[in-house]
């Protein structure tokens, strides 16, 4: 009969070519907890504890998939974001910690001269719905809409809104080619984490991102890497209410260029913010001044 210690050793040996030691330990701990139902503290405290044959088989199947580079979030089918649980699959990006920082920035920001007590928020390129749902969960009175081009992504986002018991207005829209017949509400806050990864960036990324996560939600043309930012900025100038705010997650290498685009479109009070790792990852701008 295998023990927890045996599982740690097997994962460490098999995943060494893909991950560093600390990542392997964190992954293994999370997976054993998921499969056995034991707390991480209990797993650490009792490494000689035996695991059942079905659990051993399930852990081995997960290890085989991990060796291909498949992200653990897709294998398990869910992940955590801003204290909430979200279903994820290859039709949506896996939510990142830096996006949690963007959500926190929105929640800490105040729109001056608010004419309505109920905030109106639009999430562009919602994917799993993590941004829209987290904002709605923390601002229950807000009217939150979310758009995406992908039918499969919107289906996942709807499942996540039900899972987290919030009501979001989901709309299928191509932000690069908006059908004028589709009604999109004007908003006090527009937020987006659009595709921004260039082909050059791709060469420096882990294969568990480039081989498994949806390319339409990640990559942009090398010759026009800010194509989505231009389109969303144009849209926001028409669809933000006066004094409304636009929030972006951005390519850390294109902060200056993103700010210049917003300046050229007429946005004011533009702020470029670093994430916890010290990288330029977020921008906030006002339609007519905060």
C-alpha positions as CSV (number, residue, x, y, z in Angstrom):
1,X,0.0,0.0,0.0
2,X,1.3,3.4,-0.9
3,X,1.8,6.2,1.6
4,X,1.5,10.0,1.2
5,X,5.3,10.1,1.3
6,X,5.5,7.7,-1.7
7,X,3.2,10.0,-3.7
8,X,5.4,13.0,-2.9
9,X,8.5,11.1,-4.1
10,X,6.8,9.9,-7.3
11,X,5.6,13.4,-8.2
12,X,8.9,14.9,-7.4
13,X,10.8,12.5,-9.7
14,X,8.3,12.6,-12.6
15,X,7.7,16.4,-12.6
16,X,11.3,17.6,-12.1
17,X,11.8,18.3,-15.9
18,X,8.7,20.6,-15.9
19,X,8.6,22.4,-12.5
20,X,10.9,23.5,-9.7
21,X,10.9,21.7,-6.4
22,X,8.7,24.2,-4.6
23,X,6.1,24.2,-7.3
24,X,6.1,20.3,-7.3
25,X,5.6,20.2,-3.6
26,X,2.7,22.8,-3.7
27,X,1.1,20.9,-6.6
28,X,1.4,17.5,-4.9
29,X,0.0,18.9,-1.6
30,X,-3.0,20.4,-3.4
31,X,-3.7,17.2,-5.4
32,X,-3.5,14.8,-2.4
33,X,-5.8,17.1,-0.4
34,X,-8.3,17.2,-3.3
35,X,-8.3,13.4,-3.8
36,X,-8.2,12.3,-0.2
37,X,-10.2,15.1,1.4
38,X,-7.5,15.6,4.0
39,X,-6.4,19.0,5.0
40,X,-2.9,20.1,3.9
41,X,-1.9,20.3,7.5
42,X,-2.9,16.7,8.1
43,X,-1.0,15.6,5.0
44,X,2.2,17.3,6.1
45,X,1.8,16.0,9.7
46,X,1.3,12.3,8.7
47,X,3.4,11.5,5.6
48,X,3.3,7.8,6.5
49,X,-0.5,7.7,6.2
50,X,-1.6,5.1,3.6
51,X,-3.8,5.9,0.7
52,X,-6.4,3.6,-0.8
53,X,-6.0,1.8,-4.1
54,X,-8.7,4.0,-5.9
55,X,-7.0,7.1,-4.6
56,X,-3.6,5.8,-5.8
57,X,-5.0,5.1,-9.3
58,X,-6.6,8.6,-9.4
59,X,-3.3,10.2,-8.3
60,X,-1.4,8.3,-10.9
61,X,-3.8,9.4,-13.7
62,X,-3.4,13.0,-12.6
63,X,0.4,12.6,-12.7
64,X,0.3,11.2,-16.2
65,X,-1.6,14.2,-17.4
66,X,0.7,16.6,-15.5
67,X,3.7,15.1,-17.3
68,X,2.2,16.4,-20.6
69,X,2.2,19.9,-19.2
70,X,-1.5,20.1,-18.8
71,X,-2.4,22.6,-16.1
72,X,-3.7,21.2,-12.8
73,X,-6.6,23.6,-12.9
74,X,-7.9,21.9,-16.1
75,X,-7.3,18.4,-14.7
76,X,-9.3,19.2,-11.5
77,X,-11.8,21.3,-13.4
78,X,-11.8,24.2,-11.0
79,X,-9.7,26.9,-9.4
80,X,-9.8,29.6,-6.8
81,X,-10.0,33.3,-7.6
82,X,-10.7,36.2,-5.1
83,X,-11.9,33.7,-2.5
84,X,-14.4,32.1,-4.8
85,X,-14.4,28.8,-6.7
86,X,-14.6,28.8,-10.5
87,X,-15.0,26.0,-13.0
88,X,-12.3,26.1,-15.7
89,X,-11.7,24.2,-18.9
90,X,-9.7,24.6,-22.1
91,X,-12.3,27.1,-23.4
92,X,-11.3,29.7,-20.8
93,X,-8.0,31.1,-19.4
94,X,-7.0,30.1,-15.9
95,X,-7.5,33.1,-13.7
96,X,-4.2,34.7,-12.4
97,X,-3.2,36.3,-9.1
98,X,-2.5,39.6,-10.9
99,X,-6.0,39.7,-12.1
100,X,-7.1,39.5,-8.5
101,X,-5.1,42.7,-7.9
102,X,-7.0,44.4,-10.8
103,X,-10.4,43.4,-9.2
104,X,-9.2,44.8,-5.8
105,X,-8.2,48.1,-7.5
106,X,-11.7,48.4,-9.0
107,X,-13.3,47.7,-5.6
108,X,-11.1,50.3,-4.0
109,X,-11.8,52.9,-6.6
110,X,-14.7,55.4,-6.4
111,X,-16.5,57.0,-9.3
112,X,-17.0,60.7,-8.4
113,X,-20.2,62.4,-9.3
114,X,-22.2,59.1,-9.3
115,X,-25.7,59.8,-10.5
116,X,-27.1,56.5,-9.5
117,X,-26.7,54.5,-6.3
118,X,-26.4,51.3,-8.2
119,X,-23.1,50.9,-10.0
120,X,-23.1,49.7,-13.6
121,X,-20.1,47.5,-14.6
122,X,-19.1,45.9,-17.9
123,X,-16.4,43.2,-18.2
124,X,-15.1,42.8,-21.7
125,X,-13.6,39.4,-22.7
126,X,-15.0,37.7,-19.6
127,X,-13.7,34.2,-20.2
128,X,-14.5,32.2,-17.0
129,X,-16.4,35.2,-15.7
130,X,-14.0,35.5,-12.8
131,X,-13.8,39.3,-12.9
132,X,-17.5,40.0,-13.4
133,X,-18.6,37.5,-10.8
134,X,-16.0,38.6,-8.2
135,X,-17.1,42.2,-8.6
136,X,-20.8,41.3,-8.4
137,X,-20.2,39.1,-5.3
138,X,-18.5,42.1,-3.6
139,X,-20.9,44.7,-5.0
140,X,-24.2,42.9,-4.8
141,X,-26.2,46.0,-5.7
142,X,-24.2,46.6,-8.9
143,X,-25.6,45.8,-12.3
144,X,-22.9,43.7,-14.0
145,X,-22.7,42.8,-17.6
146,X,-20.0,40.6,-19.3
147,X,-19.2,40.0,-22.9
148,X,-17.1,37.5,-24.8
149,X,-16.8,36.3,-28.4
150,X,-16.7,32.6,-27.4
151,X,-19.9,30.6,-27.0
152,X,-18.1,28.0,-24.9
153,X,-16.5,30.6,-22.6
154,X,-19.9,32.2,-22.0
155,X,-21.3,28.9,-21.2
156,X,-18.6,28.3,-18.6
157,X,-19.1,31.8,-17.2
158,X,-22.8,31.2,-16.8
159,X,-22.1,28.0,-14.9
160,X,-19.8,30.0,-12.7
161,X,-22.3,32.7,-12.0
162,X,-24.8,30.0,-10.9
163,X,-22.1,28.3,-8.8
164,X,-21.4,31.6,-7.0
165,X,-25.0,32.6,-6.9
166,X,-24.8,35.9,-8.7
167,X,-26.8,37.3,-11.6
168,X,-24.7,38.6,-14.5
169,X,-26.0,39.8,-17.9
170,X,-23.9,37.8,-20.4
171,X,-23.7,39.0,-24.0
172,X,-22.0,37.4,-27.0
173,X,-20.1,40.1,-28.8
174,X,-16.9,40.5,-30.9
175,X,-15.4,43.6,-29.5
176,X,-13.3,44.0,-32.7
177,X,-16.5,43.9,-34.8
178,X,-19.5,44.9,-32.7
179,X,-22.9,44.2,-34.2
180,X,-24.8,47.5,-33.9
181,X,-28.0,45.6,-33.3
182,X,-26.7,44.1,-30.0
183,X,-27.5,46.3,-27.0
184,X,-24.7,46.8,-24.6
185,X,-25.5,48.9,-21.5
186,X,-23.6,52.1,-20.8
187,X,-21.5,51.7,-17.7
188,X,-19.7,53.5,-14.9
189,X,-16.9,51.1,-14.9
190,X,-15.5,49.1,-17.9
191,X,-12.9,46.5,-17.1
192,X,-11.0,44.2,-19.4
193,X,-8.2,41.6,-19.4
194,X,-8.0,41.3,-23.2
195,X,-5.5,39.2,-25.2
196,X,-2.1,40.8,-25.1
197,X,0.6,38.1,-25.5
198,X,2.9,38.5,-28.6
199,X,4.6,35.8,-30.4
200,X,7.9,36.9,-28.8
201,X,6.3,36.6,-25.4
202,X,5.1,33.1,-26.3
203,X,8.7,31.9,-26.6
204,X,9.3,32.7,-23.0
205,X,6.1,31.1,-21.6
206,X,5.6,27.7,-20.0
207,X,4.2,25.0,-22.3
208,X,1.3,24.4,-19.9
209,X,0.0,27.9,-21.0
210,X,0.9,27.8,-24.7
211,X,-0.1,24.2,-25.4
212,X,-3.4,24.1,-23.4
213,X,-4.9,27.5,-22.8
214,X,-7.2,29.1,-25.5
215,X,-5.0,30.9,-28.1
216,X,-7.8,33.4,-29.0
217,X,-7.8,34.6,-25.4
218,X,-4.1,34.9,-25.3
219,X,-2.3,35.9,-28.4
220,X,-2.3,39.1,-30.6
221,X,-0.6,39.9,-33.9
222,X,3.1,40.9,-33.5
223,X,2.5,43.9,-35.8
224,X,-0.5,45.2,-33.8
225,X,-0.2,43.9,-30.2
226,X,-2.5,46.5,-28.8
227,X,-5.4,45.9,-31.2
228,X,-7.8,45.0,-28.4
229,X,-6.8,48.0,-26.3
230,X,-7.5,50.4,-29.2
231,X,-10.9,48.9,-29.8
232,X,-11.9,48.8,-26.2
233,X,-10.7,52.4,-25.6
234,X,-12.8,53.5,-28.6
235,X,-15.8,51.6,-27.2
236,X,-15.3,53.0,-23.7
237,X,-15.2,56.6,-24.9
238,X,-18.7,56.0,-26.3
239,X,-20.1,53.7,-23.6
240,X,-18.7,55.0,-20.3
241,X,-20.9,57.5,-18.6
242,X,-19.3,60.9,-17.7
243,X,-16.6,60.4,-15.1
244,X,-16.7,56.7,-15.7
245,X,-13.5,54.6,-15.2
246,X,-11.7,52.2,-17.6
247,X,-9.5,49.4,-16.1
248,X,-7.1,47.3,-18.1
249,X,-4.8,44.4,-17.3
250,X,-1.9,44.9,-19.7
251,X,1.3,43.4,-21.2
252,X,4.1,44.3,-18.8
253,X,6.3,45.3,-21.7
254,X,3.8,47.7,-23.2
255,X,2.7,49.9,-20.3
256,X,4.0,53.2,-21.9
257,X,2.4,52.3,-25.2
258,X,-0.9,51.5,-23.6
259,X,-0.9,54.8,-21.7
260,X,-0.2,56.7,-25.0
261,X,-3.2,55.0,-26.7
262,X,-5.5,56.1,-23.9
263,X,-4.0,59.7,-24.0
264,X,-4.6,59.8,-27.7
265,X,-8.2,58.8,-27.3
266,X,-8.9,61.6,-24.8
267,X,-8.8,59.7,-21.5
268,X,-7.7,61.7,-18.4
269,X,-6.1,60.9,-15.0
270,X,-4.3,57.8,-16.5
271,X,-2.5,55.7,-13.9
272,X,-0.1,52.9,-14.6
273,X,0.2,50.5,-11.7
274,X,2.6,47.7,-10.9
275,X,1.6,44.3,-9.6
276,X,3.0,42.7,-6.4
277,X,6.0,41.4,-8.5
278,X,6.9,45.0,-9.5
279,X,5.7,44.6,-13.1
280,X,3.6,47.2,-15.0
281,X,0.3,45.2,-15.2
282,X,-2.7,47.5,-14.7
283,X,-4.0,50.8,-16.0
284,X,-6.8,53.0,-14.9
285,X,-8.2,55.9,-16.8
286,X,-11.2,58.3,-16.6
287,X,-13.3,59.3,-19.5
288,X,-13.5,63.0,-18.4
289,X,-11.4,63.1,-15.2
290,X,-11.8,61.5,-11.9
